[in-house]
Structures are given as C-alpha cells and as structure tokens.
Amino acid sequence: MAQYPDRFIPKRSAMDIDYSCYLLNQKGPKPIIVESTDSEVVNSAKRSQNQNNYISVLKKAIFGNNRQKWVLQFSSRPLRKRDSPESFRCLSDVWPVKPRSKPLLKNPSIILDLPDIQDHLDCSSPLDWAATGYIATVYENEVHFWHPEGRRMEATYTSMRVGKCLKWNRQGNLLAFALEYPHCKYATWSIQLQKVKTVFFCSYAFCEITAIEWTKSNEIITGCSQGCLRTGKISTGHMMYPHVQLDGTISCVKLSSNENFCAVVVKNNFLIRLLRYPQWTAHYDINCQEIGKKISISWHPWREGLLAVGQAQGVSIWNVNNLTVVGHIVCYSIDAIAFNPVSAELLVSIIEYIR
C-alpha cells in the first residue's frame, strides 16, 4: 500500500473534503474503556474505536510524513437512487415524452454564414444534415459541404446548374439535389466517390424539382412545380411516370416511419395530401385554412401514423390511421417543425414575435 498509494480506493459513498481534513488534523480520541454490560453499547464503542485506529493506520500508510493529508470521509449513507429509463412513464398516448428539467439548446458553438438563404426559404429543403455529419447547402447554384470535425469535401461542379432543393438518404452517403436544366431534373452525389453518381432525366422540360424524399431502399421520390409525384431508381437512372398529379407546386414530400403513408404539401392550394405508399392511393386531404402562411410537417420517428402539422397559429397532431386530431399546441409564427429521431421531442422554429 505504501509503495503504490494511488492503487488504494476505499469504499465510500459520500464526500466532504473540508470536514474530512478537519477530522484528520485533530488528535485521536483516547482509548475507550467500557464498563457497561449492554451488548449494543459495547459493540458501538468497539466499532468506533476500530474505525479511528484504522483511519490512523491508513493515513500513515498512504501519506507517511507528508503534510498533505486529504482523505475522503467514510460514511454509511446509501447512494442516491437514480431514475432508470424503465421508471419513466408516458404522460399520455398523444405526447409520450418526458419533459426536460432544463433547456437542451445553449449558446451556439459555431455560426455558419448562408448569404443567399432567403432565396431558398420557399422550398422544402435548401439545407440538410446527413447521418454521417455532413451539412449540405446550396450557394451560387452549387452544393457546398461542411463537417463539424473539419473533414473537407469539395463543392459540386455542375456549371452552376444546382436547383433549390436537396436531400440526404437515410445512411448519409448519398445526396440528391435538383438541377436547373431542360430534361435533366436531379442528380445524386456520392461521399465515397465525391462526384455525381447518377443523373435523372425527364421528358418534361417546363418544370423543376421542388421536393425530394428518400425511401429505405434508396429510391427517390420527387415533387415538381407542375404537381407531379414521381419515383426514381439509382440503378436505372430514369424516373417513372407520374404516380399522382396534383394541382399546384409540391413543396414537401415526407414518408412515415414505416413508410405506409406519404404526406405531400401542395403550396398553391395550401393542402396536405395523404397517400398510401407504395400503392399511391388517396387516403385523406388536410385543408389548411391559413392562406398565405407556410406549412411544415413532420412524422413521429417510430409511432406510425402520427403526423405533426405546423401552421401560423400552432401545431396540430394528427393520427392519420383514424383521421383525428389528437393534440394541439398553441404557438405563433411557426417557420418549421421537426421531431427528434431519438427522443421524439418536437423542435419548433419561430421566425418572429407577436406583441
């Protein structure tokens, strides 16, 4: 013990350094002489004497003649019982999330400039964060990348033909982005190759891709300014015929957690079309009454059929299985909403304050 003083860690459950130092600097108690025949008194006195003797021996063995004599105080107090994840109970079936005692968001660690972000706010995804850590955004009609760990990846080179919409796949290794050129609608970018992997063509020349969504099987669903909803396969590089034709620009396309439903936001008609996937059959239409305001949607990460719809006056929680509104949150001037994929907390972005 004296040779390796840092190897000994006594069992303890409480720490009071100031009081421990005070105890060690005091003179030890005199030997206790017990004359009582009560067994409890004898045991208690003997136990106290043994503990004091042990502390003296331990202090001398660890520190020797060193004046630095900081030792943790021994205590019999039990450890504080921590709440286990199994002890958490859902507050309700509508909102099964335990609220945090303190806000999660703090001061930003870094601020990135996006000079022309105002030109892309009318689209669904001018910026996207991949599962691999890369952030992709459109600047001067090219896609630029940034990684929080400093990994560098050169921007795309498409002769400034990148459109206003992009989306990473579920694994974060492929990026799909729109192209502004007749007959070339969008392309996919590979992190491994760091170049364009596939270019998708279309016979329609007077439209542009305004919404992109990836499936679990790496198929690409796109919506365009003419209201056409199509699917593209990376293996062939061609888009299928329109699955659905809507009246207006499609600003957002999102699949539910198990990919049984597809929610499509129609910008001009302020309509959310719910479709059965992959049959592409109509399920229900949600009419948004707040004309002229942005509509944002987000599916619950694991509860199939639970859809959050954000508008100017708040967030509505829809159960699309039975077509009912199961919850409502009052919040003004909502710009975007998103479920946390791990904890299912709902993050709400507000663009202005109402006085």
N, C-alpha and C positions, 0 to 999 in steps of 0.2 A: 504493500500500500504506500509506503514511504517512497519507494523507487518510482512508482507510477501514480502520482497523486491525481492526475486527470482521468484515471480509469474508474474511479470510485464515484458512483452517483447514488446516494442513499434514497430509499423510497420516501417520498414526500408528496403532499397534496396541497400545501398552502405555502405562501412565501411572504415574509415580512422582513426585509433586509435590515431596516433600521432597528427593529426590536431584537432581531437575532444578534446583531452586533452588540447591542446593549447587554444582552444576556451573557455573551461570551466574555465581555470585559469585566464583568462582576466577579467577585470572589465566590468560589464554590461554597455551597452550604456545608455546614458541619455534619458529621455523621449523625444519623437519626437513631436514637435509642427508643425503642418501642417497648412499653411496659404493659400495653393493653393486651387482653386475650382475644379481642374481637378479630376474627379472621379477615374481615374486609379492611379494617384499619391497617393490619399488618401487611396485607398484600399491597395496599395502596402506597404505604410508606416505603416498602421494599422496592416497588416498581419505580417510584420517584427517585430513590437513591441510585438504583441501577442505571436509570436514564442519564442522570447527572454524571455518573462515573464514565459512562460510555461516551458522552459528549466530550469530556476532558481527554480521554484517550484518543478519540477521533481527531480532536483539534491538534493534539501534539503529533499524531502520526502524519497528518496531512500537511500542516504548516510548519512544524518544528518550532524554531525560534523566530520565525518570520512574524512581524507585527501586523501584517495584513491578515486578518482573521475573519473573513466574511463567510459565514455558513448559514445555510437556509434552516429555518426553524422547523422542527418536527411537529407534526400535527396529526390528530386523529380525525379531523373533519373530512367528511366524504366529498368526493368530486362532485361538481355541479352537473346534474344530468342535462344533456343536450337533447334538443328535439331531433328525432330521427326523421328522415323523409317519409317513413311509413306512418308517422303520427300526424302528418298534415292531413286535414280533411277538406274536401272541396266545399267552398262556401255555397255553391249552388251548381246545378247541372248546366246553367247557362254560362256561367263565368267561373270555370274550375281553376282559378289561380289564386294563390295565397299572396296578398299584397305585401310589398316590401316595407320595412320599417323606415328605411332611408332611401332617398332617390339614387338610382343607379348612375345616371348621367352626371358627370362632373365637368370641370374645365377641359376644353379640348387640348389634346397633346400636340396636334399639328393642324394647320389650316391650309387647305389647297385652293388655289385660285382657279375659277372657271369663268373666264371672261365673257363667253357668249352663251352662258346657260339660259339666259332669258329667251333665246331663240328656240329652245327645245322644250320649254315647260308645258306646251300643249300636247306633247307626245307622252306615251306611257313610260318609256324607259330611256332617257338620254344618258343615264349613268347606271352602272350595275357593278356589284361587288361579288366576285367569284368565291367559291368554296376554297380555292387554293390561295386566296388572299389578294389577288389582283383586282384593282379597280380600273374599269374601262369607261371612258367617256369620249364624246365627240367634240373635237375642236378644229376649226378651219377645215371641215369636211374630211378629217382623218381621225382614226381611233387612236387615242393615247392611253398608256398604261402606267399604273403606279402601284408599288407594293410597300407595305409598312416596314418590311425588313430590308428594304433597299435593293431588292432584286430588280435588275434593269431589263426591260424589253422594249425594243424599238417600236415606234408607231407604225401603223399600216402605211403602205404606199399604194394608193389607188388612183393617183392623179386627181385627188380632191373630189371623189365621187361618193363618199360615205354619206348616207342619209341621216335622219334624226332619230333613229331607233336602233337599239342593240340589246342583247340578252345573252348571259352565260348559261351553259347547260348545268344539269344537277351536279356533275362531278367537277365542274370548274376548269375543264381543259379545252373546251371548245366555245367559241364566241360567234354568235350570229349577228350580223349588222346589215342594215338596209343600204342599197346602192341607188344613187340617183342617175340612172341612165336608161334609155329605152331598151326594153326586153331583158335587161339584167336587173333583177329585183333585189336579191340579197346574196350574201356570201358567208362562209364560215371560216374562222381563223383558229389555227391550232397553236397552243402554247408550246408543244414539243417541237413542231416544225418552225414556228414563228413566221408563218406565212399563210396566205389564203389557201385553204384546202379544197373547198368546193364553191362553185358559183352556180346559183339557181337562176334559170331563165323562165320567161313567161311571154306568152303571145300578146298580152295586153300591154299597150305602150303608154296609155294615159292614166296611170295610177302609180302610187308609191306605197311602200310598206310602212305602216304606222304602228303596228303592234306585233310582237314576237313572243312565242312561248315554246319551251322545250318539253317533250314528254320523257318519261323514264327510259324509253327505248331509243332515245336520241333522235326522234323525229321532230320536225319543226312545224309549228302551227303559226300561220301569219294572217294578219288582217290588214286590209289596204284602205286607201282613201275612197275607193268605189264600193266599199261594203262587202267585199268578197273574203271568205274564210277558206284558206287552203292548207294543205299539208305537204311538206317536202321531205324527201328521204335523202340522206347523205350518200348512200350507196349509188343512187342513180343520178343525183344532181338535177332532178326535174320535179316540178310542182304538179300536184294532182289538179283535176278540175275543181271548181268551187264546190265546197260541201254545202255552204249556206250563202245566200245572197241577201244582204240587209240594205236598208235604205239609209245611208249615211256613212260617215267616216268611222272606222273602228279604231278606238283609241286605246283599248286594253283587252288582252285575252289572257285568262288565267285558268289553270286546271285545279281541281280539288285535290286533296291529299292522296286519295286512292284512284284518282283520275276517272271517277264515274260521272263527273259533271264538268262542264266548261262554261265559264261566265265571260260574256262578251259585252263590253261597254260601247254603245253607239253614241258618238259625240253629238251629232247634229240633232238627234231625236231625244237625247237625254233618257236613254233606255238601256236597261241591263237585260240581255237575252241569256237565259239559262238553257243549255243544251245538254242532252245525254251524250256521253262520249264512251266509246268511239262510234256509236250509231249516228251521231249528228242529228238527232231528232229533237224537236222543240219540247221543252219542259215547262217553262214559265217565263213571263216578261215582268220585270220590275220597273214601273214607271217612276221616274224621279221628277218631282213637281217643281224643284227649284231651278228654273230655267236660267241659263247663263252661268251657273256655278260648276266647278269641277267636281267630277265623281271619281272616287277612289274605292277600290275593292281589295279584299284580302281574305283568303281561305284559311280556316283553322289548320294548323300543321298536322294534326292527327285525328281530329274529330270530323269524320266525313259528313259533308252536307252543311257545315256551319260556315256561313259567309258574313263577313263584316262589310257594310256599305257606308262609306263616309261621304257626307254632303255638307252644305254650308251650316246647317242647324244641328248637326250631331252625327253620331254613328249608330246605325241600326244593325242588330244581329239577327240574321235570317237563318231559319232551319229550312233548307230547300227540299228536304225529304217530305215534310208535310206542309210546306209553303206557309209558314207562320213566322211572325216577328217575335222572337223570344226575349229580346232585350233592347234597350235604347240608352245611349249615353249622350247627354246634352253637352255640346262643345261647338264653339263658333269658329267660322273661317278656317275650315279644315282644308289643308292642301294635299295631304297624303296620309295613308294609314298602312300599317304592316304588322303582322303577327310575328312574334319572336319564335323561330322554328324550334327552340329548345324548351322554353318555359311557357309558351303560348300567351305571353303578355302582349298587349296591343299597344304599339307605339303610334302616336298621333302627331302629325306635323301641322302647326298653325302658322299662317302667313301674316296675320295682322291681329290687332286687339280691337275689341268692340268696347267703346266707352259708354 
